[in-house]
Amino acid sequence: MTTLDPGTTALLLIEFQNEFVSDGGVLHEAVRPVMEATGMLDNTRQLVAAARRAGVTVVHAPISFAPGYHEITRHPYGILKGVVDGNAFVKGTWGAEIADVLAPQAGDIVVEGKRGLDTFASTNLDFILRSKGITTLVIGGFLTNCCVESTMRTGYENGYRVITLTDCTAAVSKEEHENAITYDFPMFSTPQTSAELIARLP
């Protein structure tokens, strides 16, 4: 396996927020079985530490909404209806905060403006990556078959070399998680484990 160039590689952490990650989060119980099965939180912590040591750009992509969810349609459906119904990811609340276990550190980048599934869609992520000369995008986070997959597809379309982490992601069911990894990830990325990725760092 070829060694990754830290100077042209970014690790994108999607929605490692209390609503998903922490006990008491609105969506934590839904994703907890897959999180535990994959060990994704510990895997991600180890990978982030290794990435920082190597000089990889670490990018956090939290989602948040103003109270009342005025940034999105008045008649949400699908996954965003679940967010609204659960009153999740409201700006200024504990649930919307990035979990302490993966809190941003000096030198990390926090992307602002994520309001939907694809991290590229409503943020300046593409501008940030291109301005830093990033060509390889490594993705982990929530949900495997939703925000991670949507972002992966756009990264692929935008010409990045996309690596999607199979053991640093989680969905609301084992079936949805494994289906995305088995059938969708290989179409739009190079799926790898965190250990495989760490082995490619200098």
C-alpha positions as CSV (number, residue, x, y, z in Angstrom):
1,M,0.0,0.0,0.0
2,T,1.3,3.4,-0.9
3,T,2.2,5.9,1.8
4,L,-0.2,8.9,2.1
5,D,1.2,12.4,1.8
6,P,0.0,14.2,5.0
7,G,0.3,17.5,3.2
8,T,-2.3,16.6,0.6
9,T,-4.6,14.5,2.9
10,A,-7.5,15.5,5.1
11,L,-9.4,13.5,7.6
12,L,-13.1,14.5,7.7
13,L,-15.0,13.7,10.8
14,I,-18.8,14.0,10.2
15,E,-21.1,14.7,13.1
16,F,-19.2,13.2,16.0
17,Q,-21.7,15.2,18.2
18,N,-23.3,14.4,21.5
19,E,-26.6,13.6,19.8
20,F,-24.9,10.5,18.3
21,V,-21.9,9.8,20.4
22,S,-22.9,10.4,24.0
23,D,-25.4,8.8,26.5
24,G,-28.4,11.0,26.5
25,G,-28.1,12.1,22.9
26,V,-31.3,12.0,21.0
27,L,-29.9,9.5,18.4
28,H,-27.4,7.7,20.6
29,E,-29.5,4.6,21.3
30,A,-30.3,4.2,17.6
31,V,-26.6,4.1,16.6
32,R,-25.1,2.5,19.8
33,P,-25.3,-1.1,18.7
34,V,-23.3,-0.5,15.5
35,M,-20.9,1.8,17.3
36,E,-20.2,-0.9,19.8
37,A,-20.0,-3.6,17.2
38,T,-17.4,-1.7,15.1
39,G,-15.6,-0.1,18.0
40,M,-15.8,3.1,15.9
41,L,-15.2,5.6,18.6
42,D,-11.9,4.1,19.9
43,N,-10.9,3.4,16.3
44,T,-11.5,7.1,15.4
45,R,-9.7,8.4,18.4
46,Q,-6.6,6.4,17.6
47,L,-6.7,7.4,13.9
48,V,-7.1,11.1,14.7
49,A,-4.2,10.9,17.1
50,A,-2.0,9.2,14.4
51,A,-3.2,11.7,11.7
52,R,-2.3,14.7,13.9
53,R,1.1,13.3,14.6
54,A,1.7,12.8,10.9
55,G,0.5,16.3,10.0
56,V,-2.8,15.3,8.3
57,T,-5.4,18.1,8.2
58,V,-8.2,17.2,10.6
59,V,-11.6,18.6,9.7
60,H,-14.7,18.4,11.8
61,A,-18.2,18.7,10.2
62,P,-20.9,19.1,12.8
63,I,-24.5,19.8,11.7
64,S,-26.7,22.3,13.6
65,F,-29.9,24.3,13.2
66,A,-31.3,27.4,14.8
67,P,-34.2,26.8,17.1
68,G,-37.3,26.2,14.9
69,Y,-35.2,24.7,12.0
70,H,-35.9,27.7,9.8
71,E,-32.9,26.8,7.5
72,I,-34.8,23.8,6.1
73,T,-38.1,23.2,4.4
74,R,-41.3,23.9,6.5
75,H,-42.4,20.3,5.7
76,P,-39.3,18.1,6.3
77,Y,-39.5,14.4,5.4
78,G,-37.1,11.5,5.6
79,I,-34.1,11.7,7.8
80,L,-34.4,15.5,8.5
81,K,-38.0,15.0,9.7
82,G,-36.5,12.6,12.4
83,V,-34.1,15.4,13.4
84,V,-36.8,18.0,13.7
85,D,-39.2,15.6,15.5
86,G,-36.5,14.7,18.0
87,N,-35.5,18.4,18.4
88,A,-31.9,17.3,17.7
89,F,-28.8,19.3,16.7
90,V,-30.1,22.7,17.9
91,K,-27.4,25.4,18.0
92,G,-26.2,26.2,21.5
93,T,-27.4,23.0,23.0
94,W,-25.3,20.2,24.5
95,G,-26.5,17.7,21.9
96,A,-25.1,19.8,19.0
97,E,-21.7,20.1,20.6
98,I,-18.8,18.0,19.2
99,A,-18.3,15.2,21.8
100,D,-15.4,15.8,24.2
101,V,-13.8,12.5,23.2
102,L,-13.1,14.0,19.7
103,A,-13.1,17.7,20.5
104,P,-11.3,19.9,18.0
105,Q,-7.7,20.7,18.9
106,A,-5.4,23.6,17.8
107,G,-4.8,23.3,14.1
108,D,-8.0,21.4,13.3
109,I,-10.6,23.0,11.1
110,V,-14.3,23.1,12.0
111,V,-16.5,23.4,8.9
112,E,-19.5,25.7,9.5
113,G,-22.9,25.7,7.8
114,K,-23.8,22.0,7.5
115,R,-27.5,21.9,7.3
116,G,-28.1,18.7,5.3
117,L,-26.6,15.3,4.4
118,D,-23.8,16.1,2.0
119,T,-21.1,18.1,3.8
120,F,-20.1,19.8,0.5
121,A,-23.6,21.1,-0.2
122,S,-24.1,23.9,2.3
123,T,-20.5,24.5,3.6
124,N,-17.2,25.9,2.3
125,L,-15.6,22.5,2.6
126,D,-14.5,22.3,-1.0
127,F,-13.0,25.8,-0.8
128,I,-11.0,24.9,2.3
129,L,-9.7,21.6,0.9
130,R,-8.7,23.1,-2.5
131,S,-7.1,26.2,-0.8
132,K,-4.9,23.8,1.3
133,G,-4.0,21.6,-1.7
134,I,-5.9,18.6,-0.4
135,T,-6.3,15.8,-3.0
136,T,-7.1,12.8,-0.7
137,L,-10.2,12.9,1.5
138,V,-10.6,10.3,4.3
139,I,-14.1,10.2,5.7
140,G,-15.6,8.8,8.9
141,G,-18.6,9.5,11.0
142,F,-22.4,9.3,11.0
143,L,-24.4,7.9,9.4
144,T,-22.7,5.3,7.3
145,N,-25.4,5.3,4.7
146,C,-26.5,8.9,5.0
147,C,-24.1,11.8,5.5
148,V,-21.0,9.8,5.1
149,E,-22.2,8.3,1.9
150,S,-23.6,11.6,0.5
151,T,-20.3,13.3,1.2
152,M,-18.3,10.4,-0.2
153,R,-20.2,10.5,-3.5
154,T,-19.7,14.3,-3.9
155,G,-16.0,14.0,-3.0
156,Y,-15.7,11.4,-5.7
157,E,-17.6,13.6,-8.3
158,N,-15.4,16.6,-7.3
159,G,-12.2,14.7,-8.2
160,Y,-10.8,13.9,-4.7
161,R,-9.2,10.6,-4.0
162,V,-11.8,9.4,-1.4
163,I,-11.0,6.8,1.3
164,T,-14.0,5.8,3.4
165,L,-13.4,4.3,6.8
166,T,-15.3,1.1,7.4
167,D,-14.7,0.9,11.1
168,C,-15.1,4.6,12.0
169,T,-18.7,4.9,10.8
170,A,-22.0,3.8,12.2
171,A,-25.7,3.6,11.1
172,V,-29.0,2.9,12.9
173,S,-28.8,-0.8,12.0
174,K,-26.1,-3.3,11.2
175,E,-27.9,-4.1,8.0
176,E,-27.8,-0.6,6.7
177,H,-24.2,-0.1,7.8
178,E,-23.0,-3.3,6.1
179,N,-25.0,-2.7,3.0
180,A,-23.4,0.7,2.5
181,I,-19.9,-0.6,3.1
182,T,-20.4,-3.7,0.9
183,Y,-22.2,-2.2,-2.1
184,D,-21.8,1.6,-2.1
185,F,-18.5,2.5,-0.6
186,P,-16.4,0.6,-3.3
187,M,-18.2,2.4,-6.1
188,F,-17.2,5.9,-4.9
189,S,-14.2,5.4,-2.7
190,T,-11.5,3.1,-1.5
191,P,-12.9,1.5,1.7
192,Q,-10.3,0.9,4.4
193,T,-10.1,0.2,8.1
194,S,-8.5,2.7,10.5
195,A,-5.6,0.3,11.0
196,E,-5.0,0.1,7.2
197,L,-5.1,3.9,7.0
198,I,-2.7,4.3,10.0
199,A,-0.3,1.9,8.3
200,R,-0.2,4.3,5.3
201,L,0.8,7.3,7.3
202,P,4.5,8.2,7.3
